[in-house]
Amino acid sequence: MSWFLPLVGAWAACVALVTVVAVLMRMRLAFVRPHLKDTTGVVVEQRWVRGDESDPEGYVPTLDFTIETGRLVRAKAKGKPKSFPPEEGVELPVLYRRDRPDTWCYLGNLADYESEVTVGVGEMFLGTVMVIGLFVGVIGLVAVLWP
């Protein structure tokens, strides 16, 4: 029985950590998502980037695209580098942030990021259910062990 309470405490810490991470991810997505806009961009050049243990190596394209105000922007795409060099002049989907299109530009469109929102909601629901279940279980355990 002496191993049970530390195990419950470790489980509670893990559940709380997962719930906090899920809530923070959801809050970040809820803040960033209204600022996002997608369009198509033309590849003007690509650069080979060397990888390390945390980042993969590959080609990172520089794109020209027009934002919703009509201004032409040239930006280097962020995110995972491509393993093959994109041809110059090819149109690719671009996701950019309305307030910082020069520095916040990713390859892809809004539909690519729908699954992240669903995962955040699912993690929050699962974490909340687990915390409630853990709380009820600890109260039951204390009620049984209380003399």
Secondary structure, DSSP 8 states (H G I E B T S, - for coil): -TTHHHHHHHHHHHHHHHHHHHHHHHHHHHHHGGGEEEEEEEEEEEEEE---SSS--EEEEEEEEE-TTS-EEEEE-BSS-BSS---TT-EEEEEEETT-TTT-EEES-GGGGHHHHHHHHHHHHHHHHHHHHHHHHHHHHHHHH--
